[in-house]
Amino acid sequence: MKFTVNIDCTPAEARAFFGMPDVEPMNKMIVDEMTRRAKDNLDTLADPERFMAQWMTMSGKGMEQFQNMMGTAMGAGAKKK
């Protein structure tokens, strides 16, 4: 025997029913901080000279970590095909 139950509720109601935490305040805080940082750096992105200067201040270790991260991402993408 097979039966289906459809429940019409919001995501917040479903989280409350299953006892999951309400993450909306934390999500709002993160989005607000990302928005603030994006606005603060908007002038840097518009000025190529400042943008490149910011990239060049990366230490050798930071650049190496960035290259490793990109290499890992490309390797993962190549394996999926």
Distance bins in CASP14 RR format, pairs under 12 A and 6 or more apart:
PFRMAT RR
TARGET T0000
AUTHOR 0000-0000-0000
RMODE 2
METHOD distances of the structure
MODEL  1
7 13 0 0 0 0 1 0 0 0 0 0 0
7 14 1 0 0 1 0 0 0 0 0 0 0
7 17 0 0 0 0 1 0 0 0 0 0 0
7 18 0 0 0 0 0 1 0 0 0 0 0
8 14 0 0 0 0 0 1 0 0 0 0 0
9 15 0 0 0 0 1 0 0 0 0 0 0
9 16 0 0 0 0 1 0 0 0 0 0 0
9 17 1 0 0 1 0 0 0 0 0 0 0
9 18 0 0 0 0 0 1 0 0 0 0 0
10 16 0 0 0 0 1 0 0 0 0 0 0
10 17 0 0 0 0 0 1 0 0 0 0 0
10 24 0 0 0 0 0 1 0 0 0 0 0
11 17 0 0 0 0 0 1 0 0 0 0 0
11 18 0 0 0 0 0 1 0 0 0 0 0
11 20 0 0 0 0 1 0 0 0 0 0 0
11 22 0 0 0 0 0 1 0 0 0 0 0
11 23 0 0 0 0 0 1 0 0 0 0 0
11 24 0 0 0 0 1 0 0 0 0 0 0
11 27 0 0 0 0 0 1 0 0 0 0 0
12 18 0 0 0 0 0 1 0 0 0 0 0
12 19 0 0 0 0 0 1 0 0 0 0 0
12 20 0 0 0 0 1 0 0 0 0 0 0
12 21 0 0 0 0 0 1 0 0 0 0 0
12 22 1 0 0 1 0 0 0 0 0 0 0
12 23 0 0 0 0 0 1 0 0 0 0 0
12 24 1 0 0 1 0 0 0 0 0 0 0
12 27 0 0 0 0 0 1 0 0 0 0 0
13 19 0 0 0 0 0 1 0 0 0 0 0
13 20 0 0 0 0 0 1 0 0 0 0 0
13 22 0 0 0 0 0 1 0 0 0 0 0
14 20 0 0 0 0 1 0 0 0 0 0 0
14 22 0 0 0 0 0 1 0 0 0 0 0
15 21 1 0 0 1 0 0 0 0 0 0 0
15 22 1 0 0 1 0 0 0 0 0 0 0
15 23 0 0 0 0 1 0 0 0 0 0 0
15 24 0 0 0 0 1 0 0 0 0 0 0
16 22 1 0 0 1 0 0 0 0 0 0 0
16 23 0 0 0 0 0 1 0 0 0 0 0
16 24 0 0 0 0 0 1 0 0 0 0 0
21 27 0 0 0 0 0 1 0 0 0 0 0
22 28 0 0 0 0 0 1 0 0 0 0 0
23 29 0 0 0 0 0 1 0 0 0 0 0
23 30 0 0 0 0 1 0 0 0 0 0 0
23 31 0 0 0 0 0 1 0 0 0 0 0
24 30 0 0 0 0 0 1 0 0 0 0 0
24 31 0 0 0 0 0 1 0 0 0 0 0
25 31 0 0 0 0 0 1 0 0 0 0 0
25 32 0 0 0 0 0 1 0 0 0 0 0
26 32 0 0 0 0 0 1 0 0 0 0 0
26 33 0 0 0 0 0 1 0 0 0 0 0
27 33 0 0 0 0 0 1 0 0 0 0 0
27 34 0 0 0 0 0 1 0 0 0 0 0
28 34 0 0 0 0 0 1 0 0 0 0 0
28 35 0 0 0 0 0 1 0 0 0 0 0
29 35 0 0 0 0 0 1 0 0 0 0 0
29 36 0 0 0 0 0 1 0 0 0 0 0
30 36 0 0 0 0 0 1 0 0 0 0 0
30 37 0 0 0 0 0 1 0 0 0 0 0
31 37 0 0 0 0 0 1 0 0 0 0 0
31 38 0 0 0 0 0 1 0 0 0 0 0
32 38 0 0 0 0 0 1 0 0 0 0 0
32 39 0 0 0 0 0 1 0 0 0 0 0
33 39 0 0 0 0 0 1 0 0 0 0 0
33 40 0 0 0 0 0 1 0 0 0 0 0
34 40 0 0 0 0 0 1 0 0 0 0 0
34 41 0 0 0 0 0 1 0 0 0 0 0
35 41 0 0 0 0 0 1 0 0 0 0 0
35 42 0 0 0 0 0 1 0 0 0 0 0
36 42 0 0 0 0 0 1 0 0 0 0 0
37 44 0 0 0 0 0 1 0 0 0 0 0
37 45 0 0 0 0 0 1 0 0 0 0 0
38 44 0 0 0 0 0 1 0 0 0 0 0
38 45 0 0 0 0 1 0 0 0 0 0 0
39 45 0 0 0 0 0 1 0 0 0 0 0
41 47 0 0 0 0 0 1 0 0 0 0 0
41 50 0 0 0 0 1 0 0 0 0 0 0
41 51 0 0 0 0 1 0 0 0 0 0 0
41 54 0 0 0 0 1 0 0 0 0 0 0
42 50 0 0 0 0 0 1 0 0 0 0 0
42 51 0 0 0 0 0 1 0 0 0 0 0
43 49 0 0 0 0 0 1 0 0 0 0 0
43 50 1 0 0 1 0 0 0 0 0 0 0
43 51 0 0 0 0 1 0 0 0 0 0 0
43 54 0 0 0 0 0 1 0 0 0 0 0
44 50 1 0 1 0 0 0 0 0 0 0 0
44 51 1 0 1 0 0 0 0 0 0 0 0
44 52 0 0 0 0 0 1 0 0 0 0 0
44 53 0 0 0 0 1 0 0 0 0 0 0
44 54 1 0 0 1 0 0 0 0 0 0 0
44 55 0 0 0 0 0 1 0 0 0 0 0
44 57 0 0 0 0 0 1 0 0 0 0 0
45 51 1 0 1 0 0 0 0 0 0 0 0
45 52 0 0 0 0 0 1 0 0 0 0 0
45 54 0 0 0 0 1 0 0 0 0 0 0
45 55 0 0 0 0 0 1 0 0 0 0 0
47 53 0 0 0 0 1 0 0 0 0 0 0
47 54 0 0 0 0 1 0 0 0 0 0 0
48 54 0 0 0 0 0 1 0 0 0 0 0
48 55 0 0 0 0 0 1 0 0 0 0 0
49 55 0 0 0 0 0 1 0 0 0 0 0
49 56 0 0 0 0 0 1 0 0 0 0 0
50 56 0 0 0 0 0 1 0 0 0 0 0
50 57 0 0 0 0 0 1 0 0 0 0 0
51 57 0 0 0 0 0 1 0 0 0 0 0
52 58 0 0 0 0 0 1 0 0 0 0 0
55 62 0 0 0 0 0 1 0 0 0 0 0
55 63 0 0 0 0 1 0 0 0 0 0 0
55 66 0 0 0 0 1 0 0 0 0 0 0
56 62 0 0 0 0 0 1 0 0 0 0 0
56 63 0 0 0 0 1 0 0 0 0 0 0
57 63 0 0 0 0 0 1 0 0 0 0 0
58 64 0 0 0 0 1 0 0 0 0 0 0
58 65 0 0 0 0 1 0 0 0 0 0 0
58 66 1 0 0 1 0 0 0 0 0 0 0
58 67 0 0 0 0 0 1 0 0 0 0 0
59 65 0 0 0 0 1 0 0 0 0 0 0
59 66 0 0 0 0 0 1 0 0 0 0 0
60 66 0 0 0 0 1 0 0 0 0 0 0
60 67 0 0 0 0 1 0 0 0 0 0 0
60 68 0 0 0 0 0 1 0 0 0 0 0
61 67 0 0 0 0 0 1 0 0 0 0 0
61 68 0 0 0 0 0 1 0 0 0 0 0
62 68 0 0 0 0 1 0 0 0 0 0 0
62 69 0 0 0 0 1 0 0 0 0 0 0
63 69 0 0 0 0 0 1 0 0 0 0 0
63 70 0 0 0 0 0 1 0 0 0 0 0
64 70 0 0 0 0 0 1 0 0 0 0 0
64 71 0 0 0 0 0 1 0 0 0 0 0
65 71 0 0 0 0 0 1 0 0 0 0 0
65 72 0 0 0 0 0 1 0 0 0 0 0
66 72 0 0 0 0 0 1 0 0 0 0 0
66 73 0 0 0 0 0 1 0 0 0 0 0
67 73 0 0 0 0 0 1 0 0 0 0 0
67 74 0 0 0 0 0 1 0 0 0 0 0
68 74 0 0 0 0 0 1 0 0 0 0 0
68 75 0 0 0 0 0 1 0 0 0 0 0
69 75 0 0 0 0 0 1 0 0 0 0 0
69 76 0 0 0 0 0 1 0 0 0 0 0
70 76 0 0 0 0 0 1 0 0 0 0 0
70 77 0 0 0 0 0 1 0 0 0 0 0
71 77 0 0 0 0 1 0 0 0 0 0 0
71 78 0 0 0 0 1 0 0 0 0 0 0
71 79 0 0 0 0 0 1 0 0 0 0 0
72 78 0 0 0 0 0 1 0 0 0 0 0
72 79 0 0 0 0 0 1 0 0 0 0 0
73 79 0 0 0 0 0 1 0 0 0 0 0
73 80 0 0 0 0 0 1 0 0 0 0 0
74 80 0 0 0 0 0 1 0 0 0 0 0
74 81 0 0 0 0 0 1 0 0 0 0 0
75 81 0 0 0 0 0 1 0 0 0 0 0
END
